[in-house]
Amino acid sequence: MTKAQAVWQDPALLPHALDAQGRIGFVHADLDAARRLAFLDGRAQFWTADGPLLPARDFAALAADAPPRRALLHMAFGGSTLAARLLDVPGITRVWREPAIEIALADAIVQGEVSPTTPRVIDALLARPVAGETALSKPSNWANVLTPHWAATGAQLALMTMAPRPYLVAVFRGGRERISYVLRSAAHFARMVRGGDALLAAAAQTSPQEPPSLLPAARLALVSLDLQYRLFAGAGPRPSLDAAIFKRDPVAGAMLLAQALELPLKEPQVAKRFTALADRHAKGGAPFDPAQESALDDEVERHHGSVFAHALDWAAEAGLRFSLSQPTPPDRET
């Protein structure tokens, strides 16, 4: 048995890192810890030891016989972590939430430093069943640049979208750290969408006559959102769910996503998960109060509503559409 075959047969050996030579670094995952954590991006440790470092090409033949690739894609800050937890039913399904390997792969794709074999192998490794559980991932939205690859390789995708104003509220509710992330993501997505760099430049412009404000940040956040819509639109028609609809009825929304991803879940199973999770924050497990979050949203609107209005006016003039039906498909800048 080769090293690659031994790794393939052990789903607890999870792909975690990708180096410049196209080698995949594995970790020995504690599967219970991985299930508890909101994110597998490396901020919290879910592994007991480092595993082997192997070339992606060593898995090419094994990947050809992998189960279907399933992925829940999202635009960030719209309930996708809760949705992923509702779809993660022990004994039936296993959701890898924001694996670090997909973030690393997204960076490699943008930089043009990855062979065609590598994304297919990583997809296959994340699709391996875990003790009979159907596996899928909820990538970080940073990995939305991989959408053209997933579409081209026939992956089963379900999309969670978000309207522009609620998106701005969610971004600003998260403070400087979240705003900073969104600005970086706008530049990241722009490298994979035709005209993206021009939109970035236009959004960042300031006038000497304007007082310093958060308006450029709000415009850039809208560019980030629109570029994600364009990436999703390039995948062709896909089942989608707006964050506001999911928020109103998480169980029904999760079932729509489950059906889109062809997961073997029934509504009572998802409802039971929701009952267990409803009073805890999906990201960190702290107590969650919907009324408190709504009050925070209202406060953000009071402080920044005028900025949001100006940013949305600019977006309309700039031709941002926030639509899954885009007139021009995404294309890497050349």
C-alpha positions as CSV (number, residue, x, y, z in Angstrom):
1,M,0.0,0.0,0.0
2,T,1.4,3.4,-0.9
3,K,1.4,6.3,1.5
4,A,-1.3,8.0,-0.5
5,Q,-3.5,4.9,-0.3
6,A,-3.0,4.8,3.5
7,V,-4.0,8.4,3.9
8,W,-7.0,8.0,1.6
9,Q,-8.4,5.2,3.7
10,D,-8.2,7.3,6.9
11,P,-10.7,10.2,6.7
12,A,-9.3,11.5,10.0
13,L,-6.2,12.4,8.1
14,L,-7.5,15.8,6.9
15,P,-5.8,17.9,4.3
16,H,-4.8,21.1,6.0
17,A,-2.0,22.9,4.2
18,L,-0.7,23.4,0.7
19,D,2.9,24.4,-0.1
20,A,4.5,26.0,-3.1
21,Q,5.5,22.6,-4.6
22,G,1.9,21.4,-4.7
23,R,2.3,19.1,-1.7
24,I,-0.6,18.7,0.7
25,G,0.1,18.7,4.4
26,F,-2.3,16.5,6.5
27,V,-3.2,16.5,10.2
28,H,-4.5,13.8,12.4
29,A,-7.9,15.3,13.2
30,D,-9.8,14.8,16.4
31,L,-13.2,14.3,14.6
32,D,-15.2,15.3,17.6
33,A,-13.2,18.5,18.1
34,A,-13.6,19.2,14.4
35,R,-17.3,18.9,14.7
36,R,-17.5,21.2,17.7
37,L,-15.5,24.1,16.1
38,A,-17.1,26.7,13.9
39,F,-14.0,26.9,11.7
40,L,-11.2,24.6,10.7
41,D,-9.0,27.4,9.4
42,G,-6.3,26.8,12.0
43,R,-7.3,29.5,14.5
44,A,-8.2,26.7,17.0
45,Q,-6.4,23.4,17.0
46,F,-8.6,20.3,16.2
47,W,-5.8,17.9,15.4
48,T,-3.7,15.7,17.7
49,A,-0.6,15.5,15.5
50,D,0.8,16.5,12.2
51,G,0.5,14.0,9.4
52,P,2.4,13.3,6.2
53,L,3.3,15.9,3.5
54,L,2.5,14.3,0.1
55,P,2.3,15.6,-3.5
56,A,-1.2,16.1,-4.7
57,R,-0.4,14.1,-7.9
58,D,0.0,11.0,-5.7
59,F,-3.8,11.0,-5.1
60,A,-4.8,11.6,-8.7
61,A,-5.9,8.0,-9.4
62,L,-7.7,7.7,-6.1
63,A,-9.5,11.0,-6.6
64,A,-11.1,9.7,-9.9
65,D,-13.3,7.4,-7.9
66,A,-14.3,9.9,-5.1
67,P,-17.9,10.6,-4.1
68,P,-19.6,13.7,-5.5
69,R,-18.1,17.0,-4.3
70,R,-20.7,19.0,-2.3
71,A,-20.1,22.6,-1.1
72,L,-22.2,25.2,0.6
73,L,-21.0,28.5,-0.7
74,H,-21.9,31.9,0.9
75,M,-21.0,35.6,1.0
76,A,-20.1,35.8,4.7
77,F,-22.1,37.1,7.7
78,G,-25.4,35.7,6.5
79,G,-26.0,32.7,8.7
80,S,-23.9,30.1,6.8
81,T,-22.3,28.9,10.0
82,L,-25.6,28.1,11.5
83,A,-26.8,26.5,8.2
84,A,-23.7,24.3,8.2
85,R,-24.3,23.2,11.8
86,L,-27.9,22.3,11.0
87,L,-26.7,20.2,8.0
88,D,-24.1,18.5,10.2
89,V,-26.1,15.6,11.8
90,P,-23.9,13.0,13.5
91,G,-24.2,9.5,11.9
92,I,-25.6,10.9,8.7
93,T,-23.6,13.9,7.5
94,R,-20.3,15.6,8.1
95,V,-19.7,19.3,7.3
96,W,-16.1,20.5,7.2
97,R,-16.5,24.2,8.1
98,E,-14.0,26.6,6.4
99,P,-11.1,24.2,6.1
100,A,-7.7,25.9,5.9
101,I,-6.8,23.8,2.8
102,E,-9.5,25.6,0.8
103,I,-8.2,29.0,1.9
104,A,-4.7,28.0,0.8
105,L,-6.0,26.7,-2.5
106,A,-7.9,29.9,-3.1
107,D,-4.7,31.9,-2.7
108,A,-2.8,29.5,-5.0
109,I,-5.5,29.8,-7.7
110,V,-5.4,33.6,-7.6
111,Q,-1.6,33.6,-7.8
112,G,-1.7,31.1,-10.7
113,E,0.5,28.7,-8.8
114,V,-1.5,25.5,-8.9
115,S,-1.7,22.5,-11.3
116,P,-5.2,21.4,-12.5
117,T,-4.7,18.2,-10.5
118,T,-4.5,19.8,-7.1
119,P,-8.0,21.3,-6.8
120,R,-9.6,18.0,-7.9
121,V,-7.5,16.0,-5.4
122,I,-8.4,18.4,-2.5
123,D,-12.1,18.2,-3.5
124,A,-11.9,14.4,-3.4
125,L,-10.2,14.3,-0.1
126,L,-12.8,16.5,1.5
127,A,-15.6,14.3,0.0
128,R,-14.5,11.1,1.6
129,P,-17.2,9.6,3.8
130,V,-16.5,9.7,7.5
131,A,-17.7,6.5,9.2
132,G,-20.6,6.3,6.8
133,E,-21.4,10.0,7.0
134,T,-21.9,11.9,3.7
135,A,-19.2,14.6,3.7
136,L,-19.4,18.2,2.4
137,S,-17.7,21.5,3.1
138,K,-18.7,25.0,3.8
139,P,-15.7,26.8,2.5
140,S,-14.7,30.3,3.7
141,N,-16.1,32.9,1.4
142,W,-12.4,33.6,0.6
143,A,-12.6,30.4,-1.4
144,N,-15.4,31.7,-3.7
145,V,-12.7,32.3,-6.3
146,L,-12.8,28.5,-6.7
147,T,-16.4,28.6,-7.9
148,P,-15.4,28.4,-11.6
149,H,-13.4,25.3,-10.9
150,W,-16.3,23.7,-9.0
151,A,-18.7,24.5,-11.7
152,A,-16.4,23.1,-14.4
153,T,-15.9,19.8,-12.5
154,G,-19.6,19.2,-11.8
155,A,-19.6,19.8,-8.1
156,Q,-23.0,20.0,-6.3
157,L,-23.3,23.6,-5.1
158,A,-25.8,25.4,-3.0
159,L,-25.5,29.2,-2.6
160,M,-26.4,31.5,0.3
161,T,-26.7,35.1,-0.9
162,M,-27.3,38.4,0.8
163,A,-28.9,41.7,-0.2
164,P,-26.6,44.8,-0.2
165,R,-28.0,46.8,2.7
166,P,-28.1,43.9,5.2
167,Y,-24.6,43.0,4.1
168,L,-23.4,46.5,4.9
169,V,-25.0,46.3,8.3
170,A,-23.4,42.9,9.0
171,V,-20.0,44.1,7.9
172,F,-20.1,47.3,10.0
173,R,-21.6,45.4,13.0
174,G,-18.4,43.4,13.1
175,G,-16.2,46.5,13.6
176,R,-12.7,47.2,12.2
177,E,-11.6,43.6,12.0
178,R,-14.5,42.6,9.9
179,I,-14.3,45.7,7.7
180,S,-10.6,45.1,7.2
181,Y,-11.3,41.5,6.1
182,V,-13.9,42.6,3.6
183,L,-11.6,45.2,2.1
184,R,-8.9,42.5,1.6
185,S,-11.5,40.1,0.1
186,A,-12.6,42.8,-2.4
187,A,-9.0,42.9,-3.8
188,H,-8.8,39.1,-3.7
189,F,-12.0,38.6,-5.7
190,A,-11.1,41.4,-8.1
191,R,-8.1,39.4,-9.4
192,M,-10.5,36.7,-10.7
193,V,-13.2,38.9,-12.3
194,R,-13.0,40.9,-15.4
195,G,-13.1,44.6,-14.6
196,G,-12.7,44.0,-10.9
197,D,-9.6,46.2,-10.5
198,A,-11.3,49.1,-12.1
199,L,-14.2,48.8,-9.7
200,L,-11.8,48.7,-6.8
201,A,-10.1,51.9,-7.9
202,A,-13.4,53.7,-8.4
203,A,-14.8,52.6,-5.0
204,A,-11.6,53.8,-3.2
205,Q,-11.6,57.2,-4.7
206,T,-12.0,60.2,-2.4
207,S,-12.6,63.8,-3.1
208,P,-10.7,66.6,-1.4
209,Q,-14.0,68.3,-0.9
210,E,-15.4,65.4,1.1
211,P,-14.7,65.1,4.8
212,P,-13.0,61.9,5.9
213,S,-15.6,59.1,6.3
214,L,-16.3,55.4,6.1
215,L,-17.8,55.9,2.6
216,P,-14.9,54.4,0.7
217,A,-15.0,51.3,3.0
218,A,-18.8,51.0,2.4
219,R,-18.3,51.2,-1.4
220,L,-15.5,48.6,-1.3
221,A,-17.7,46.3,0.8
222,L,-20.3,46.5,-1.9
223,V,-17.7,45.8,-4.6
224,S,-16.7,42.7,-2.6
225,L,-20.3,41.6,-2.5
226,D,-21.0,42.2,-6.2
227,L,-17.8,40.4,-7.2
228,Q,-19.0,37.3,-5.3
229,Y,-22.3,37.5,-7.1
230,R,-20.4,37.6,-10.4
231,L,-18.3,34.6,-9.4
232,F,-21.5,32.7,-8.5
233,A,-23.3,33.8,-11.6
234,G,-20.4,32.3,-13.7
235,A,-21.3,28.9,-12.3
236,G,-24.6,28.9,-14.1
237,P,-28.0,28.4,-12.5
238,R,-27.6,26.9,-9.0
239,P,-30.0,26.5,-6.1
240,S,-29.7,29.6,-3.9
241,L,-31.2,30.9,-0.6
242,D,-31.2,34.5,0.6
243,A,-29.9,35.1,4.1
244,A,-33.0,37.0,5.1
245,I,-35.2,34.0,4.2
246,F,-32.9,31.6,6.1
247,K,-33.0,33.9,9.1
248,R,-36.8,33.8,9.2
249,D,-37.0,30.0,9.2
250,P,-33.6,28.3,9.6
251,V,-35.0,24.8,9.6
252,A,-36.9,25.2,6.3
253,G,-34.0,27.0,4.8
254,A,-31.6,24.3,5.9
255,M,-33.9,21.7,4.3
256,L,-33.8,23.6,1.0
257,L,-30.0,23.5,1.1
258,A,-30.0,19.8,2.0
259,Q,-32.2,19.0,-0.9
260,A,-30.0,21.1,-3.3
261,L,-27.0,19.2,-2.1
262,E,-28.8,15.8,-2.2
263,L,-28.1,15.1,1.5
264,P,-29.9,12.2,3.2
265,L,-31.5,14.4,5.8
266,K,-35.1,14.6,7.0
267,E,-36.7,17.7,8.6
268,P,-37.1,16.2,12.1
269,Q,-33.4,15.6,12.2
270,V,-32.6,19.2,11.2
271,A,-35.2,20.5,13.6
272,K,-33.6,18.6,16.4
273,R,-30.3,20.1,15.6
274,F,-31.9,23.6,15.6
275,T,-33.5,23.0,19.0
276,A,-30.1,22.0,20.4
277,L,-28.3,25.1,18.9
278,A,-31.0,27.8,18.9
279,D,-29.8,29.6,22.1
280,R,-26.1,29.4,21.3
281,H,-24.1,31.5,18.9
282,A,-23.2,29.4,15.9
283,K,-19.7,30.7,15.7
284,G,-18.5,30.5,19.2
285,G,-21.1,28.7,21.4
286,A,-21.8,31.8,23.5
287,P,-25.4,32.5,24.5
288,F,-27.3,34.0,21.5
289,D,-30.1,36.5,21.7
290,P,-31.8,37.4,18.4
291,A,-33.3,40.5,20.0
292,Q,-29.8,41.7,21.0
293,E,-28.4,41.2,17.5
294,S,-31.4,43.0,16.0
295,A,-30.8,45.9,18.4
296,L,-27.1,46.0,17.3
297,D,-28.2,46.2,13.7
298,D,-30.5,49.1,14.5
299,E,-27.6,50.9,16.2
300,V,-25.4,50.3,13.2
301,E,-28.1,51.8,10.9
302,R,-28.5,54.9,13.2
303,H,-24.7,55.5,13.1
304,H,-24.0,54.6,9.5
305,G,-27.3,54.7,7.6
306,S,-26.3,57.9,5.7
307,V,-23.0,56.3,4.6
308,F,-24.9,53.2,3.4
309,A,-27.3,55.3,1.4
310,H,-24.5,57.1,-0.4
311,A,-22.6,53.9,-1.0
312,L,-25.7,52.2,-2.5
313,D,-26.3,55.3,-4.8
314,W,-22.7,55.0,-6.0
315,A,-23.1,51.2,-6.6
316,A,-26.2,51.8,-8.8
317,E,-24.3,54.4,-10.8
318,A,-21.3,52.1,-11.1
319,G,-23.4,49.3,-12.5
320,L,-23.2,46.9,-9.6
321,R,-26.1,44.5,-9.9
322,F,-25.9,42.1,-7.0
323,S,-27.5,39.4,-9.2
324,L,-27.0,35.8,-10.0
325,S,-27.9,36.6,-13.6
326,Q,-24.9,38.6,-14.8
327,P,-24.6,39.8,-18.4
328,T,-20.8,38.9,-18.5
329,P,-19.3,35.8,-17.0
330,P,-16.4,36.1,-14.5
331,D,-13.0,35.8,-16.0
332,R,-9.5,36.1,-14.6
333,E,-7.8,39.5,-15.3
334,T,-5.0,39.1,-17.8
